[in-house]
């Protein structure tokens, strides 16, 4: 079977701009994905089907190179496919999160379009627009809405908003200090992306749609997120970390809670000792389903319990054989529809609530996600990408049949381009484990020629390459490279034992899995040039790239993005609070030798491969010091290395903006070409 694959964890699917750098290894007939051409690529997301099943709203993000940003807007398409997709929200105004009023008469969304008006709060607000047309009306005037949901009767919305801390005196001191200092009493004071804590916490507000009156229904020194309104309109379920740990040091812990829609003391629903997330009400409001993690070592279980904890029923948590990351009720409570990652595929699956059986609703070999169900109409929509195209919106009947594609927004963008497919194969690793891999052929492949190979490594280690579109990989192919990407042990989607295969040895057998993959590809595809191999990866893929060049010199060039090079120092500087303890047999202080063992900086003197380190200055997940340490150690030992810093970028380096993505891809291809050709960098 042939399919196209790329990592979920890269954070790039559907958002990438592409280009081929000048020079490169492209043949004379290879197409050029220029910046001008790339600017026309549209990314689709968040499809939402109307309650009557007749229309679908979704988000289209269009790159704007002049502003170095991606501008999202709301589009609409008929679910029967008889009319073309068209813009729905106002031109030039950013709009996201389309949500239908339960009666289908209005569509609400988030936008910051009125943030500069006198007396109006800034940031995103909820706007509502009649489906008959007219002007969008502002519903909220809060400090910045992050998420929202309609009440069942359509008269109110519940909003997640970041608000000032309960301790008003402390908050006032922090605000008064301005940029002079930041002071914290809790260990969790920064998060990659949002940045350093600002004395605010996420809490829930209920807003009257007609009057705009807002009532805060949760408060405290914790975060309350992902509100879900009960179908009977009386209660709201949400996720909270209020019991995340004792004292001043928090742990990974969250629970599902329920609070009256009028406010009051919340009641906890869940009992799992680790993470509980994604609550969804049954149609009769009598039960709540969620994804429960009994331990960090286990996949999420499908959990269902009574929503009335004063009459606690038996909590049922069933295991499923794949990685599950969202669920929703369907078929009048008979089923839950799950979004899963399973052995290189992203699918929507039907989980039978009564007997626990599972069957797929979307086909293998194509990445389907963000499913939304119109229960009364018996229809489901989702976005999916394929080997030959970026994401489009699809609609099926509720049982998963009669699939129709509703959009083709990138047809002109793809016209004339050679978009190669990918082979999918299994190979044996050192201990006879089966490893799945994908190989993308170069564009305009010609028999009889040999081609260089890029080994691309996903993040995680719990990421997974899957059958989905990625311009990053297609850019390599357009430049004349074959691309190999495998799911070594540690990857999600292949079972618990496989995912735990990195325990106590991040750079051990997972490294050998990747090297065995290179060997298998060279044997399987004799047209690959074994003397022209390069390697790259981001996050854990960056760690593995850093590590690989300390173990072998078979690659002619390497590029590591946001990689961990010193597993000792990063424990005290990243945002995730000694979170590697699970894989390293305890914290740094309990097992320091193992952390140092798998620190590439320790072996900088062994590196022979030219290494380019690319890092975001705002990265708080893997701070910039990781690249700086490794770069300086390499230079100390006289190695060929360069450091590229992106001032605007956080951990997802290429998601900072279209221009950052362009420059990073140019830098990667230039680095590969320079060291494959043997040419020194021009003076």
C-alpha positions as CSV (number, residue, x, y, z in Angstrom):
1,X,0.0,0.0,0.0
2,X,1.2,3.5,-0.8
3,X,0.3,6.5,1.3
4,X,1.8,9.8,2.5
5,X,2.8,10.4,6.0
6,X,4.2,13.1,8.3
7,X,4.4,13.7,12.0
8,X,1.5,15.0,14.1
9,X,3.9,16.5,16.5
10,X,5.6,18.7,14.1
11,X,2.9,21.2,14.6
12,X,3.0,22.0,10.8
13,X,0.3,19.9,9.2
14,X,-1.9,22.2,7.1
15,X,0.0,25.3,8.1
16,X,3.3,25.1,6.2
17,X,4.4,27.4,3.4
18,X,6.8,25.8,1.0
19,X,9.7,26.8,-1.1
20,X,12.8,25.3,-2.6
21,X,16.0,27.2,-1.9
22,X,18.1,28.3,-4.8
23,X,20.6,25.6,-5.7
24,X,19.8,22.4,-3.9
25,X,19.8,19.0,-5.4
26,X,16.8,19.4,-7.6
27,X,17.0,18.1,-11.1
28,X,16.5,20.4,-14.1
29,X,12.8,19.6,-14.4
30,X,11.9,19.9,-10.7
31,X,9.1,22.4,-9.9
32,X,9.9,25.4,-7.8
33,X,7.7,26.0,-4.8
34,X,8.3,29.8,-4.6
35,X,7.3,32.1,-1.8
36,X,4.8,33.7,-4.2
37,X,3.3,30.3,-5.0
38,X,3.3,29.3,-1.3
39,X,1.4,32.4,-0.3
40,X,-1.7,31.0,-1.9
41,X,-1.8,27.8,0.2
42,X,-5.0,27.7,2.3
43,X,-5.1,25.7,5.5
44,X,-8.5,24.3,6.7
45,X,-9.5,23.5,10.2
46,X,-12.3,23.2,12.8
47,X,-15.2,22.1,10.6
48,X,-18.6,22.4,12.4
49,X,-21.8,21.0,10.9
50,X,-25.1,22.8,11.4
51,X,-27.7,21.0,13.6
52,X,-29.9,20.3,10.6
53,X,-26.9,18.9,8.7
54,X,-27.3,21.3,5.8
55,X,-24.3,23.5,6.1
56,X,-20.7,23.3,7.4
57,X,-18.7,26.2,8.8
58,X,-14.9,25.9,9.0
59,X,-11.8,28.0,9.4
60,X,-9.5,29.0,6.4
61,X,-6.1,30.3,7.3
62,X,-4.4,32.3,4.6
63,X,-0.7,33.3,5.0
64,X,0.0,37.0,4.7
65,X,3.7,37.4,4.0
66,X,3.6,41.2,4.2
67,X,2.5,40.9,7.8
68,X,4.3,37.7,8.5
69,X,1.2,36.0,9.9
70,X,-1.6,33.6,9.1
71,X,-5.0,35.2,8.9
72,X,-7.9,32.9,9.9
73,X,-11.5,33.5,8.7
74,X,-14.8,31.6,8.8
75,X,-16.0,30.0,5.6
76,X,-19.3,28.1,4.8
77,X,-20.2,25.3,2.4
78,X,-23.4,23.4,1.7
79,X,-23.2,19.8,3.1
80,X,-24.8,18.4,-0.1
81,X,-21.9,19.8,-2.1
82,X,-24.3,21.8,-4.5
83,X,-22.7,25.2,-3.8
84,X,-19.1,26.2,-3.6
85,X,-17.4,27.1,-0.4
86,X,-17.4,30.9,0.3
87,X,-16.2,33.3,3.0
88,X,-18.7,34.0,5.8
89,X,-16.9,36.3,8.3
90,X,-15.9,39.9,7.3
91,X,-12.9,40.2,5.0
92,X,-9.7,41.3,6.7
93,X,-10.9,40.4,10.2
94,X,-9.4,37.4,12.1
95,X,-12.1,34.9,13.1
96,X,-11.9,31.4,14.6
97,X,-13.9,28.8,16.5
98,X,-17.2,28.7,14.6
99,X,-20.0,27.3,16.8
100,X,-23.6,26.9,15.7
101,X,-26.5,28.0,18.0
102,X,-28.4,24.8,18.9
103,X,-31.4,25.8,16.7
104,X,-29.1,26.7,13.8
105,X,-30.3,30.3,13.6
106,X,-26.9,31.8,14.4
107,X,-23.2,31.1,14.1
108,X,-20.9,32.4,16.8
109,X,-17.1,32.8,16.6
110,X,-14.1,34.4,18.3
111,X,-12.6,37.6,16.9
112,X,-10.7,40.6,18.3
113,X,-12.2,43.0,15.7
114,X,-13.6,45.4,18.3
115,X,-10.8,45.4,20.8
116,X,-9.9,49.0,20.2
117,X,-13.4,50.5,20.8
118,X,-13.8,52.8,23.8
119,X,-15.0,51.0,26.9
120,X,-14.5,47.6,25.4
121,X,-12.2,44.9,26.7
122,X,-9.4,43.8,24.4
123,X,-8.6,40.3,23.0
124,X,-10.9,37.8,21.5
125,X,-14.6,38.2,22.1
126,X,-17.6,36.1,21.1
127,X,-19.5,37.5,18.1
128,X,-22.7,36.1,16.7
129,X,-24.0,36.4,13.2
130,X,-27.5,35.4,12.0
131,X,-27.4,32.7,9.3
132,X,-29.8,34.9,7.3
133,X,-27.0,37.5,7.0
134,X,-26.3,41.0,8.3
135,X,-23.6,42.3,10.7
136,X,-22.0,40.2,13.4
137,X,-23.0,41.3,16.9
138,X,-20.6,41.4,19.8
139,X,-21.8,39.1,22.7
140,X,-19.1,39.4,25.3
141,X,-17.0,42.1,26.9
142,X,-14.5,40.0,28.9
143,X,-10.7,40.1,29.4
144,X,-10.2,37.9,26.4
145,X,-12.2,34.7,25.6
146,X,-10.2,31.6,24.9
147,X,-13.1,29.2,24.3
148,X,-16.8,29.1,24.5
149,X,-20.0,27.0,24.0
150,X,-23.7,27.7,23.5
151,X,-26.2,26.7,26.2
152,X,-28.8,24.2,24.9
153,X,-31.5,26.9,24.7
154,X,-29.2,29.3,22.9
155,X,-29.7,32.1,25.4
156,X,-26.3,32.0,27.0
157,X,-22.7,31.0,26.3
158,X,-20.1,29.7,28.7
159,X,-16.7,31.2,28.2
160,X,-13.2,30.3,29.3
161,X,-11.3,33.5,30.2
162,X,-8.0,34.3,31.8
163,X,-8.7,36.6,34.8
164,X,-6.6,38.1,37.6
165,X,-5.7,36.0,40.5
166,X,-7.9,35.7,43.6
167,X,-5.4,37.5,45.7
168,X,-6.1,41.0,44.4
169,X,-3.4,42.7,46.5
170,X,-0.7,40.4,45.0
171,X,-2.1,40.9,41.6
172,X,-2.1,44.7,42.0
173,X,1.6,44.6,43.1
174,X,2.5,42.5,40.0
175,X,0.6,44.9,37.7
176,X,2.1,48.0,39.4
177,X,5.7,46.7,39.0
178,X,5.2,46.6,35.2
179,X,8.3,45.3,33.6
180,X,10.6,45.9,36.5
181,X,10.4,42.4,37.9
182,X,8.4,39.1,38.0
183,X,8.0,37.3,41.3
184,X,6.6,33.8,41.8
185,X,5.8,31.4,44.7
186,X,4.8,28.4,42.6
187,X,7.1,26.2,40.6
188,X,4.9,26.4,37.5
189,X,5.5,29.9,36.4
190,X,6.0,29.6,32.6
191,X,4.5,27.8,29.7
192,X,5.9,27.5,26.1
193,X,3.9,29.7,23.8
194,X,2.0,31.9,26.4
195,X,5.2,32.7,28.1
196,X,5.7,33.7,31.8
197,X,2.8,33.6,34.2
198,X,1.1,37.0,34.6
199,X,-0.9,36.4,37.7
200,X,-3.9,35.2,35.8
201,X,-5.9,32.0,35.7
202,X,-8.4,30.5,33.4
203,X,-11.9,30.5,34.7
204,X,-15.5,30.1,33.5
205,X,-18.1,32.8,32.9
206,X,-21.7,32.5,31.8
207,X,-22.9,35.3,29.5
208,X,-26.4,36.2,28.6
209,X,-26.5,36.6,24.8
210,X,-29.1,39.3,24.7
211,X,-27.9,41.5,27.5
212,X,-24.2,40.7,27.7
213,X,-24.4,40.2,31.5
214,X,-21.5,38.0,32.6
215,X,-21.4,35.8,35.7
216,X,-18.2,34.2,36.9
217,X,-18.9,30.7,38.0
218,X,-15.4,29.4,38.9
219,X,-12.5,31.0,40.7
220,X,-9.3,30.1,42.5
221,X,-5.5,29.7,42.1
222,X,-5.9,27.0,39.4
223,X,-7.1,26.7,35.8
224,X,-10.6,25.7,34.8
225,X,-10.8,24.8,31.1
226,X,-12.9,23.1,28.3
227,X,-16.4,23.8,29.5
228,X,-19.2,21.6,28.3
229,X,-22.9,22.4,28.9
230,X,-25.2,19.6,29.9
231,X,-28.1,19.0,27.4
232,X,-30.6,19.8,30.1
233,X,-29.0,23.2,30.5
234,X,-28.5,23.0,34.3
235,X,-24.8,22.1,34.7
236,X,-21.4,22.7,33.1
237,X,-18.6,20.1,33.1
238,X,-15.0,21.3,32.9
239,X,-11.4,20.2,33.4
240,X,-9.4,21.6,36.3
241,X,-6.0,21.1,37.8
242,X,-7.1,22.3,41.3
243,X,-6.0,19.0,42.8
244,X,-2.7,18.9,40.8
245,X,-0.4,18.4,43.8
246,X,0.5,19.3,47.4
247,X,2.1,22.5,48.5
248,X,4.0,24.7,46.0
249,X,5.1,22.0,43.5
250,X,2.4,20.8,41.1
251,X,2.3,17.5,39.3
252,X,0.6,16.4,36.1
253,X,-2.9,15.9,37.3
254,X,-6.3,17.1,36.1
255,X,-9.9,16.1,36.8
256,X,-13.3,16.5,35.4
257,X,-15.6,18.6,37.6
258,X,-19.3,19.7,37.3
259,X,-20.7,23.0,38.5
260,X,-24.2,24.5,38.4
261,X,-24.8,26.8,35.4
262,X,-25.8,29.4,38.0
263,X,-22.5,29.0,39.9
264,X,-21.8,27.4,43.3
265,X,-19.4,24.7,44.7
266,X,-18.2,22.3,41.9
267,X,-18.3,18.6,42.4
268,X,-15.5,16.3,41.2
269,X,-16.5,13.5,38.8
270,X,-13.3,11.6,38.1
271,X,-11.1,9.5,40.3
272,X,-8.1,8.6,38.1
273,X,-4.8,9.4,39.8
274,X,-3.3,10.9,36.6
275,X,-4.8,13.0,33.8
276,X,-8.6,13.1,33.1
277,X,-9.7,15.3,30.1
278,X,-12.2,15.8,27.4
279,X,-15.5,15.6,29.2
280,X,-18.7,15.1,27.1
281,X,-22.3,14.8,28.3
282,X,-24.6,11.9,27.3
283,X,-27.7,13.1,25.4
284,X,-29.9,12.6,28.5
285,X,-27.4,14.5,30.8
286,X,-27.2,11.4,33.0
287,X,-23.6,10.4,32.2
288,X,-20.3,12.0,31.4
289,X,-17.7,10.4,29.2
290,X,-14.0,11.4,29.2
291,X,-10.5,10.3,28.5
292,X,-8.9,8.9,31.6
293,X,-5.2,8.1,32.3
294,X,-4.8,5.8,35.3
295,X,-1.0,6.3,35.0
296,X,1.4,8.1,32.8
297,X,2.4,4.8,31.3
298,X,-1.0,4.0,29.9
299,X,-3.1,5.0,26.9
300,X,-6.2,7.0,27.7
301,X,-9.1,4.8,28.6
302,X,-12.7,5.5,27.6
303,X,-14.4,6.4,30.9
304,X,-18.1,6.8,31.6
305,X,-19.7,7.7,35.0
306,X,-22.9,9.1,36.4
307,X,-22.9,12.9,36.3
308,X,-24.6,13.1,39.7
309,X,-21.8,12.3,42.1
310,X,-24.2,12.4,45.1
311,X,-25.4,9.0,43.8
312,X,-22.1,7.7,42.6
313,X,-22.4,4.9,40.2
314,X,-19.7,2.5,39.1
315,X,-17.1,4.3,37.0
316,X,-16.4,2.3,33.9
317,X,-13.0,2.8,32.1
318,X,-12.4,0.6,29.1
319,X,-9.1,0.2,27.4
320,X,-8.8,0.6,23.6
321,X,-5.9,-0.6,21.6
322,X,-4.9,2.8,20.1
323,X,-4.0,6.3,21.2
324,X,-7.2,8.3,21.6
325,X,-7.2,12.1,21.8
326,X,-10.9,13.1,21.6
327,X,-14.4,11.7,21.9
328,X,-18.0,12.8,21.4
329,X,-21.4,11.1,22.0
330,X,-23.4,9.9,19.0
331,X,-26.4,7.8,18.0
332,X,-28.5,8.9,20.9
333,X,-26.0,7.7,23.4
334,X,-25.4,4.3,21.9
335,X,-21.9,5.2,20.8
336,X,-18.9,7.4,21.3
337,X,-17.0,8.6,18.2
338,X,-13.2,8.7,18.9
339,X,-10.3,10.3,17.1
340,X,-7.4,8.0,17.2
341,X,-3.8,7.4,16.2
342,X,-3.3,3.8,15.3
343,X,-0.3,2.3,13.6
344,X,0.4,5.1,11.3
345,X,-3.2,6.1,10.6
346,X,-5.4,8.9,12.0
347,X,-9.0,7.8,12.0
348,X,-12.4,8.4,13.5
349,X,-13.6,5.2,15.3
350,X,-17.0,4.2,16.6
351,X,-16.9,2.9,20.2
352,X,-20.0,0.9,21.3
353,X,-20.9,2.1,24.8
354,X,-22.7,-1.2,25.7
355,X,-20.2,-3.8,24.6
356,X,-16.9,-1.8,24.1
357,X,-16.5,-2.9,20.5
358,X,-14.7,-0.6,18.1
359,X,-14.9,-0.2,14.3
360,X,-13.5,2.5,12.0
361,X,-15.6,5.2,10.4
362,X,-12.9,6.6,8.1
363,X,-10.6,4.7,5.8
364,X,-7.0,3.6,6.4
365,X,-4.2,5.5,4.6
366,X,-5.7,9.0,5.0
367,X,-5.5,11.3,8.0
368,X,-9.0,12.2,9.4
369,X,-9.5,14.5,12.4
370,X,-11.7,17.1,14.0
371,X,-14.9,15.2,13.5
372,X,-18.2,16.9,14.3
373,X,-21.6,15.2,14.4
374,X,-25.1,16.5,13.5
375,X,-27.1,14.0,15.5
376,X,-30.6,14.8,14.2
377,X,-29.4,14.8,10.6
378,X,-27.3,11.7,11.0
379,X,-24.3,13.3,9.4
380,X,-20.6,13.8,10.4
381,X,-18.0,16.1,9.0
382,X,-14.2,16.0,9.4
383,X,-11.1,17.3,7.7
384,X,-8.7,14.9,6.0
385,X,-5.5,15.0,4.0
386,X,-4.3,12.5,1.5
387,X,-1.2,11.6,-0.4
388,X,-2.0,14.0,-3.2
389,X,-3.6,17.0,-1.4
390,X,-3.7,19.1,1.8
391,X,-6.7,19.0,4.1
392,X,-10.2,19.2,2.7
393,X,-13.6,18.9,4.4
394,X,-15.6,15.7,4.0
395,X,-19.1,14.7,5.0
396,X,-20.4,11.2,5.6
397,X,-23.6,9.7,7.0
398,X,-23.5,8.9,10.7
399,X,-22.5,5.2,10.0
400,X,-19.4,6.3,8.1
401,X,-20.8,5.7,4.6
402,X,-21.6,7.8,1.5
403,X,-18.5,10.0,1.9
404,X,-18.4,13.3,-0.1
405,X,-15.6,15.8,-0.4
406,X,-17.0,19.4,0.1
407,X,-13.9,21.5,-0.6
408,X,-11.1,21.7,-3.1
409,X,-9.7,25.1,-2.1
410,X,-6.1,24.3,-3.0
411,X,-6.8,22.8,-6.5
412,X,-5.2,25.8,-8.3
413,X,-2.3,25.8,-5.9
414,X,-1.5,22.2,-6.7
415,X,-2.0,22.5,-10.4
416,X,1.1,21.5,-12.3
417,X,3.1,20.4,-9.3
418,X,4.6,16.9,-9.0
419,X,3.4,15.7,-5.6
420,X,5.0,12.3,-5.0
421,X,3.4,9.5,-3.0
422,X,5.1,7.5,-0.3
423,X,5.8,3.8,0.2
424,X,4.9,2.3,3.5
425,X,6.8,-0.7,4.8
426,X,7.8,-2.7,7.9
427,X,11.3,-3.7,8.9
428,X,12.9,-5.6,11.8
429,X,14.9,-3.8,14.4
430,X,17.8,-5.1,16.6
431,X,15.6,-7.1,18.9
432,X,13.2,-8.3,16.2
433,X,10.6,-5.6,16.9
434,X,8.6,-4.5,13.9
435,X,9.1,-0.9,12.9
436,X,6.9,0.9,10.4
437,X,8.5,3.4,8.0
438,X,7.5,5.6,5.1
439,X,9.6,6.6,2.1
440,X,8.8,9.6,-0.1
441,X,10.4,9.5,-3.5
442,X,11.9,12.6,-5.0
443,X,9.7,14.7,-7.3
444,X,10.2,13.9,-11.0
445,X,11.9,10.6,-10.1
446,X,13.8,9.1,-12.9
447,X,14.8,5.4,-13.1
448,X,18.6,4.9,-13.4
449,X,19.5,8.0,-11.3
450,X,20.6,8.0,-7.7
451,X,19.2,10.4,-5.1
452,X,20.2,11.7,-1.7
453,X,18.2,10.7,1.4
454,X,16.8,12.8,4.3
455,X,16.1,10.9,7.5
456,X,13.4,13.0,9.2
457,X,12.7,12.2,12.9
458,X,9.4,13.1,14.7
459,X,9.0,14.8,18.1
460,X,7.8,13.3,21.3
461,X,9.2,10.7,21.8
462,X,5.5,9.8,21.8
463,X,4.8,11.4,18.4
464,X,3.8,9.3,15.3
465,X,4.2,9.8,11.6
466,X,0.9,9.2,10.0
467,X,-0.8,9.3,6.6
468,X,-1.2,13.1,6.3
469,X,0.0,16.0,4.2
470,X,3.2,17.9,5.0
471,X,4.8,20.6,2.9
472,X,8.0,20.2,4.8
473,X,8.5,16.7,3.4
474,X,7.3,17.7,0.0
475,X,9.8,20.5,-0.1
476,X,12.6,18.0,0.4
477,X,11.1,15.9,-2.4
478,X,10.9,19.0,-4.7
479,X,14.5,19.7,-4.0
480,X,15.5,16.2,-5.3
481,X,15.7,14.3,-2.0
482,X,14.1,11.0,-1.0
483,X,12.6,11.3,2.6
484,X,12.6,8.5,5.1
485,X,10.5,8.8,8.2
486,X,9.9,5.9,10.6
487,X,8.1,5.4,13.9
488,X,10.8,4.0,16.2
489,X,10.0,2.6,19.7
490,X,8.5,5.4,21.8
491,X,6.0,6.4,19.1
492,X,2.3,6.5,19.9
493,X,-0.2,4.3,18.1
494,X,1.6,0.9,18.4
495,X,0.6,-0.2,21.9
496,X,1.8,0.5,25.4
497,X,4.9,-1.7,25.4
498,X,6.1,-0.1,22.2
499,X,5.6,3.4,23.5
500,X,7.4,2.6,26.7
501,X,10.3,1.2,24.7
502,X,12.3,4.3,25.3
503,X,12.3,4.0,29.1
504,X,15.8,4.3,30.6
505,X,17.4,4.7,27.1
506,X,16.3,7.7,25.0
507,X,19.3,7.3,22.8
508,X,19.5,3.5,23.0
509,X,17.4,1.1,20.9
510,X,15.3,4.0,19.4
511,X,18.5,5.2,17.8
512,X,19.2,1.7,16.5
513,X,15.6,1.5,15.2
514,X,16.3,4.6,13.1
515,X,19.7,3.2,11.8
516,X,18.1,-0.1,10.9
517,X,15.5,1.9,9.0
518,X,18.2,3.6,7.0
519,X,19.7,0.2,6.3
520,X,16.3,-1.2,5.3
521,X,15.7,1.7,2.9
522,X,19.1,1.4,1.2
523,X,18.5,-2.3,0.7
524,X,14.9,-1.8,-0.5
525,X,15.6,1.2,-2.8
526,X,18.9,0.7,-4.7
527,X,18.5,4.1,-6.3
528,X,19.3,5.7,-2.9
529,X,22.8,7.1,-2.7
530,X,24.3,5.7,0.5
531,X,27.1,8.3,0.4
532,X,24.6,11.2,0.4
533,X,22.6,10.9,3.7
534,X,21.4,13.8,5.8
535,X,19.4,13.9,9.0
536,X,17.0,16.3,10.7
537,X,14.3,16.5,13.4
538,X,12.6,18.8,15.9
539,X,12.1,18.6,19.7
540,X,12.7,14.9,20.5
541,X,13.7,14.7,16.8
542,X,16.2,17.4,17.5
543,X,17.5,15.5,20.5
544,X,17.9,12.4,18.4
545,X,19.6,14.4,15.7
546,X,22.0,15.8,18.3
547,X,22.6,12.3,19.6
548,X,23.0,10.5,16.2
549,X,25.9,12.6,15.2
550,X,27.7,11.6,18.4
551,X,27.2,7.9,17.5
552,X,27.9,7.7,13.7
553,X,29.5,9.7,10.9
554,X,27.4,8.1,8.1
555,X,25.4,11.4,7.6
556,X,27.0,14.2,5.6
557,X,25.0,16.9,7.3
558,X,22.5,17.3,10.2
559,X,20.0,20.0,11.2
560,X,18.5,19.9,14.7
561,X,15.5,22.1,15.6
562,X,14.6,22.8,19.2
563,X,16.7,19.9,20.4
564,X,17.7,18.8,23.9
565,X,21.5,18.4,24.2
566,X,22.0,18.5,28.0
567,X,19.4,16.4,29.8
568,X,20.9,17.6,33.1
569,X,20.5,21.4,32.8
570,X,17.2,21.3,30.9
571,X,15.5,19.8,34.0
572,X,15.7,23.1,35.9
573,X,15.0,25.5,33.0
574,X,12.1,24.1,31.0
575,X,8.5,24.6,31.6
576,X,7.4,21.0,32.3
577,X,8.7,20.5,35.9
578,X,11.1,17.5,35.8
579,X,8.7,15.7,33.5
580,X,11.5,13.4,32.2
581,X,11.4,11.4,35.5
582,X,9.0,8.9,33.9
583,X,11.5,7.9,31.2
584,X,14.7,8.2,33.3
585,X,13.8,6.2,36.4
586,X,13.3,9.2,38.6
587,X,14.2,12.9,38.7
588,X,17.7,14.2,38.0
589,X,18.5,14.0,41.7
590,X,17.5,10.4,41.9
591,X,19.3,9.1,38.7
592,X,21.8,11.8,37.6
593,X,24.1,9.4,35.7
594,X,21.4,8.3,33.3
595,X,20.5,11.9,32.4
596,X,24.2,12.7,31.7
597,X,24.7,9.5,29.8
598,X,22.1,10.6,27.2
599,X,23.3,14.2,26.9
600,X,24.8,14.8,23.5
601,X,26.9,17.7,24.8
602,X,28.9,15.2,26.8
603,X,30.1,13.6,23.5
604,X,30.7,16.8,21.5
605,X,34.3,15.8,20.8
606,X,33.1,12.7,19.0
607,X,31.0,14.6,16.4
608,X,32.3,14.5,12.8
609,X,29.0,15.5,11.0
610,X,28.5,19.3,10.2
611,X,25.6,20.3,12.5
612,X,23.2,23.3,12.1
613,X,21.3,24.1,15.3
614,X,18.1,26.1,14.9
615,X,16.3,27.4,18.0
616,X,13.6,29.8,19.0
617,X,14.6,32.5,21.4
618,X,11.2,32.2,23.1
619,X,11.3,28.5,23.5
620,X,10.4,27.6,27.1
621,X,9.8,23.9,26.5
622,X,13.5,23.3,25.4
623,X,15.1,26.6,26.2
624,X,17.7,28.3,23.9
625,X,20.5,27.4,26.3
626,X,20.3,23.8,25.0
627,X,21.4,24.9,21.5
628,X,23.9,27.4,22.9
629,X,25.6,24.8,25.1
630,X,26.0,22.3,22.3
631,X,27.1,24.9,19.8
632,X,29.8,26.2,22.1
633,X,31.0,22.7,23.0
634,X,31.2,21.8,19.3
635,X,33.2,24.9,18.6
636,X,35.5,24.3,21.5
637,X,36.4,20.9,20.0
638,X,36.9,22.4,16.5
639,X,33.8,21.0,14.9
640,X,31.8,22.3,12.0
641,X,28.6,23.9,13.5
642,X,26.4,26.9,13.2
643,X,23.7,28.3,15.4
644,X,20.5,30.0,14.0
645,X,18.3,31.8,16.5
646,X,14.8,33.0,15.7
647,X,13.8,35.8,18.1
648,X,10.0,35.4,17.6
649,X,9.8,31.6,17.8
650,X,8.8,29.4,20.7
651,X,9.2,25.6,20.7
652,X,7.3,25.1,17.4
653,X,10.0,27.0,15.5
654,X,8.4,27.1,12.1
655,X,5.0,28.0,13.5
656,X,6.2,31.5,14.5
657,X,5.2,32.9,11.2
658,X,5.4,32.3,7.4
659,X,8.7,34.1,7.0
660,X,10.3,32.1,9.8
661,X,9.2,28.9,8.1
662,X,10.6,30.2,4.8
663,X,14.0,31.0,6.3
664,X,14.2,27.8,8.3
665,X,13.5,25.7,5.2
666,X,16.0,27.7,3.2
667,X,18.6,27.2,5.9
668,X,18.0,23.4,6.0
669,X,18.3,22.9,2.3
670,X,21.3,25.2,1.9
671,X,23.1,23.3,4.8
672,X,22.4,20.0,3.2
673,X,23.5,21.1,-0.3
674,X,26.7,22.7,1.0
675,X,27.9,19.6,2.7
676,X,26.7,17.1,0.2
677,X,28.5,19.0,-2.6
678,X,31.6,19.6,-0.5
679,X,31.5,23.3,-1.2
680,X,32.5,25.6,1.6
681,X,30.2,28.4,2.6
682,X,30.8,31.5,0.3
683,X,32.8,34.2,2.0
